[in-house]
Amino acid sequence: MRLTHTCSDALVPGLTRRLLLAVLATLAPAVAASPAGAAGHTSHATVKARPNVGIVNIYTTLGYEHGRAAGTGMIISRSGEVLTNNHVISGATKFKVVDVTTHRKYSATVVGYSVPRDIAVLHLAHAAGLRTVKRGGAVPLHVGMKVVARGNAQGRGGPPKTARGRIIALHQQIQARDEAGDTETLNNVIATNAPVVPGYSGGPLENSQNRVLGIVTAGSTSGAHRGFAIPLKQALQIVRRIESGKSNATVHVGPTAFLGVGFNDSSAKIGQILAGKPADVAGLVVGDVITALNGTAISSRADVRQTVLTLVPGESVPIGWTDTNGVAQTGTITPISGPPQ
C-alpha cells in the first residue's frame, strides 16, 4: 500500500506540493509497543466537547523552495502553543495560523520539533486566553472503536472537514520515505479506516465525545482507505521534551542551522546552491559531494540533515567534500539560521 503524509496538495490553487512522504505501511506490531489506552491528562468526559474547538488551519510559506503548503494543528495551551506534525512545518520561512472557531489569524514561531517522531510545536504570536482541544485522558483505545479525523482538507481552509471510521489496529509501525528517498519509521501508531486526505496532517483523531486520541499523520493514496495517527500521549511526551528547552538526539529546540544547499536524491551530491549562503561562501558548487561535516562522516542526504541539526548557527565547522573533478577538498563553513527541517 502506498501512503503519503497528508500535508499539502498540488491540486489546491496557490499551493505547491512539498515534502510529500510516500509511506509503506507494514501493519505489523511495533517491536516495543506500549499498552493501548491512555492519552492526555484528563479523565473520562462527562460533557461532550464541542467539535472543532482548539483546531487551527496552518499555512506555510516555503521561502527557499518557492512554494506554499497547508496543514492542521491543535491548540494545547491557552497562551498559544500548537501541536502539529513536523512535516507540516518543515522548510517553512513564514506561518499564517487561523483559529477555525474564532477566525482570528496569527503569525507563529517554531518552539521545537522532532524529525524522527514527526512532531512539532508552534507558538502563536500575541495569543492569550485561547480555547484548547479536549484531551482523551484515560479513554481506552480498542479495535472497532468509532473515530473521527478532522483537518484542513486539501488546504482549502474554513471549518475542518471530517473523516469518520473505526480503529482497525493498534501499535502499528509505518515507514515513510520522502521524494528524495530519505526514510523515517513511526512506531506505535493507530491505524484507522477513516478516509483522510492531504491537509489533515496535524489534526485530531477523536472519539465519539470529540476527545482527542491522537494526531493524524498519514493516509493512504491507493487501495483501501487507511488513516494513521500518533497517540496523543506519545506526542505529548515529545511536547514536554521540547518545552524543557533542551535538544537531544530526537528533539531539536532553538534556531536551525542552514547551509544553503539542496539535493536531488538521497545521496550527498549537491543539486542546488543558494547564492550568498554558507555553502556558496565556503566555495562549494553544484555537483560536489559532501563527505564530512563537523567531524562526522557523510554518505547520504539523511546524514547531512541529521548532522546539520547538531550545528549552531554562526559557529564555523569543518567540512569535507569531493569536487566535480573527483578531488577531495576540505574547508570550513559557517551555517546561518534557517527554516526547520
Secondary structure, 3 states (H helix, E strand, C coil): CEEECCCCCCCCCCCCCCCCEEEEEEEEECCCCCCCCCECCCCCCCCCCCCCCCEEEEEEEECCCCEEEEEEEEECCCCCEEEECHHHHCCCCEEEEEECCCCCEECEEEEEEECCCCEEEEEECCCCCCCCCCECECCCCCCCCEEEEEECHHHCCCCCEEEEEEEEEEEEEEEEEECCCCEEEEEEEEEECCCCCCCCCCCEEECCCCCEEEEEEEEECCCCCCEEEEEHHHHHHHHHHHHCCCCCCCCEECCEEECCEEECCCCCEEEEECCCCHHHHHCCCCCCEEEEECCEECCCHHHHHHHHCCCCCCCCEEEEEECCCCCEEEEEECCEEECCC
